[in-house]
Amino acid sequence: MSKVLIIGAGGVGRVVTSKCAQHPSIFSEIMLASRTKSKCEEIIADVTRSTGHSHLRAAQVDAENVPQLVALIRSFNPKLVIHVALPYQDLTIMDACLETGVHYLDTANYEPKEEAKFEYSWQWAYQDRFKEKGIMALLGCGFDPGVTGIFTAHAAKHHFDEIHYLDIVDCNAGDHGKAFATNFNPEINIREITQKGKYFQDGQWIETEPHAISRMVNYPGIGPKNSYLIYHEELESLTKNFPTIKRARFWMTFSEEYLTHLRVIQNIGMASIDPVSFKGQQIIPLEFLKAVLPDPGELGENYVGETSIGCRIRGIKDGEEKTYYIWNNCSHEKAFTETRAQGVSYTTGVPATLGAMLMLNGQWSGSGVFNVEELNPDPFLEKLGTMGLEWHEETNVDIEFEV
Ligand SMILES: NC(=O)c1ccc[n+]([C@@H]2O[C@H](COP(=O)([O-])OP(=O)(O)OC[C@H]3O[C@@H](n4cnc5c(N)ncnc54)[C@H](OP(=O)(O)O)[C@@H]3O)[C@@H](O)[C@H]2O)c1
């Protein structure tokens, strides 16, 4: 029986609130706090109706303001903060957790607003302070990062003596019926996918032009889809935590239509994060673009099709070369029926809730800052299916696609 504070009332926040409320014996009291309190109230009304959990509360907070966060944490006194607002707020929320002695969990690594750059260095720098305080920070507990790290840890523990090649393959074969929309926060999403590509090979990072490398990847239950090599944050922690890895890459599907929209957005300057003066005001084009694009939280209703995300691994077991594929497919419609959120929010919110459960029941514990793959994958994967994300594995499959 624990109190939990969820910060961020977007698509992912909706799923986390809903999933926590389905487990009242663990999450006995839930507070959902965000910049806009009415969004929390709306989610809470839906979740109370669908789950019957009667101890849900809404609050307003600016998660970039440490004193406000500290005051809110002290007034509610949770055991854990689940941060599913934006990556810009990772450090302020970690600061507030340190000041109040409360555990922390997030799904995306810190990004400074003024530079589209994401890396773990800022959050890993909190290691000693979290250790000294005797509290735990769990980083990147969504799907990717998150389940992809746990899939890799499971492969390392149960299937390989050494992992040599890791390809994370991420397909969204869903259709929301809009000409162009992003599946999570448009500002964060566009910053991520317009960056240069990057992958790890033989101890070095190799940079490519954005979307310069693509391959057809065959996704289970979906079929072949053009997949583009992009940089993704879990590559940084996985290559550090599994030093036998010789090459690690991340692939994501984009349709031609999507890439054309993206090119136009970039070419006309709307993806820029440099402020411009407009009618006497300083505005950031990408922030303005977010305001006119569909809200990812509203995409669920007409979303059909599935996501498929997994890890394709090659390495050595008992002196023999072995290939292995582990994945989950998630239906947008099923996610919406259960939580009124689409599949991308669902695949992020379910692992965050499950990670929180394991932290609260003591199956995942420790003092300091952890990436998910550093923890025991077994209790997580035992429950992931019953929490709504069934997973599958296959050995000795044809998984090779060379750069
Ligand atoms: N690991 C993964 O697999 C994965 C996948 C997808 C997304 N994510 C991460 O999940 C997080 C949430 O994504 P989402 O799609 O739910 O985004 P979203 O729909 O844009 O929701 C973000 C929420 O954060 C709130 N927020 C923003 N700034 C705030 C502040 N200063 N103080 C308090 N609240 C603030 C917003 O409040 P207002 O609406 O009131 O402005 C909004 O409700 C993001 O960090 C994203 O990177 C991870």
The ligand as a MOL file (V3000), in Angstrom:
LIG
                    3D

  0  0  0     0  0            999 V3000
M  V30 BEGIN CTAB
M  V30 COUNTS 48 52 0 0 0
M  V30 BEGIN ATOM
M  V30 1 N 10.3400 5.4630 -23.4520 0
M  V30 2 C 9.3600 5.4760 -24.3100 0
M  V30 3 O 9.0460 4.4290 -24.8860 0
M  V30 4 C 8.5930 6.7230 -24.6030 0
M  V30 5 C 7.7070 6.7390 -25.6740 0
M  V30 6 C 6.8890 7.8530 -25.8620 0
M  V30 7 C 7.0070 8.9470 -24.9930 0
M  V30 8 N 7.9250 8.9190 -23.9850 0 CHG=1
M  V30 9 C 8.0610 10.0540 -23.0490 0
M  V30 10 O 6.8720 10.1490 -22.2680 0
M  V30 11 C 6.6970 11.4820 -21.8480 0
M  V30 12 C 5.2450 11.9000 -22.0280 0
M  V30 13 O 4.8450 11.7860 -23.3830 0
M  V30 14 P 3.3560 12.1760 -23.8300 0
M  V30 15 O 3.1690 11.6670 -25.2030 0
M  V30 16 O 2.3990 11.7910 -22.7570 0 CHG=-1
M  V30 17 O 3.4960 13.7580 -23.8980 0
M  V30 18 P 2.3330 14.8470 -23.8180 0
M  V30 19 O 1.0320 14.2410 -24.2590 0
M  V30 20 O 2.8230 16.0660 -24.4720 0
M  V30 21 O 2.2080 15.0990 -22.2390 0
M  V30 22 C 3.1750 15.7560 -21.5070 0
M  V30 23 C 2.4830 16.3650 -20.2950 0
M  V30 24 O 3.4860 17.0160 -19.5290 0
M  V30 25 C 2.9420 18.2120 -19.0120 0
M  V30 26 N 3.9700 19.2060 -18.8010 0
M  V30 27 C 4.7840 19.8000 -19.7300 0
M  V30 28 N 5.5730 20.7060 -19.1330 0
M  V30 29 C 5.2490 20.6930 -17.8200 0
M  V30 30 C 5.7200 21.3960 -16.6890 0
M  V30 31 N 6.6900 22.3180 -16.7760 0
M  V30 32 N 5.1630 21.1270 -15.4890 0
M  V30 33 C 4.1780 20.2040 -15.3650 0
M  V30 34 N 3.7040 19.4970 -16.3930 0
M  V30 35 C 4.2330 19.7320 -17.6020 0
M  V30 36 C 2.0000 18.7120 -20.1030 0
M  V30 37 O 1.0670 19.5000 -19.4160 0
M  V30 38 P 0.0880 20.5450 -20.1630 0
M  V30 39 O -0.7060 19.7040 -21.1000 0
M  V30 40 O -0.6930 21.1180 -19.0840 0
M  V30 41 O 0.9460 21.5090 -20.8910 0
M  V30 42 C 1.4310 17.4150 -20.6680 0
M  V30 43 O 0.2250 17.0750 -20.0580 0
M  V30 44 C 7.7020 12.3140 -22.6590 0
M  V30 45 O 8.7990 12.5870 -21.8280 0
M  V30 46 C 8.1350 11.3930 -23.7700 0
M  V30 47 O 9.4470 11.6640 -24.1930 0
M  V30 48 C 8.6980 7.8240 -23.7630 0
M  V30 END ATOM
M  V30 BEGIN BOND
M  V30 1 1 1 2
M  V30 2 2 2 3
M  V30 3 1 2 4
M  V30 4 1 4 5
M  V30 5 2 4 48
M  V30 6 2 5 6
M  V30 7 1 6 7
M  V30 8 2 7 8
M  V30 9 1 8 9
M  V30 10 1 8 48
M  V30 11 1 9 10
M  V30 12 1 9 46
M  V30 13 1 10 11
M  V30 14 1 11 12
M  V30 15 1 11 44
M  V30 16 1 12 13
M  V30 17 1 13 14
M  V30 18 2 14 15
M  V30 19 1 14 16
M  V30 20 1 14 17
M  V30 21 1 17 18
M  V30 22 2 18 19
M  V30 23 1 18 20
M  V30 24 1 18 21
M  V30 25 1 21 22
M  V30 26 1 22 23
M  V30 27 1 23 24
M  V30 28 1 23 42
M  V30 29 1 24 25
M  V30 30 1 25 26
M  V30 31 1 25 36
M  V30 32 1 26 27
M  V30 33 1 26 35
M  V30 34 2 27 28
M  V30 35 1 28 29
M  V30 36 1 29 30
M  V30 37 2 29 35
M  V30 38 1 30 31
M  V30 39 2 30 32
M  V30 40 1 32 33
M  V30 41 2 33 34
M  V30 42 1 34 35
M  V30 43 1 36 37
M  V30 44 1 36 42
M  V30 45 1 37 38
M  V30 46 2 38 39
M  V30 47 1 38 40
M  V30 48 1 38 41
M  V30 49 1 42 43
M  V30 50 1 44 45
M  V30 51 1 44 46
M  V30 52 1 46 47
M  V30 END BOND
M  V30 END CTAB
M  END
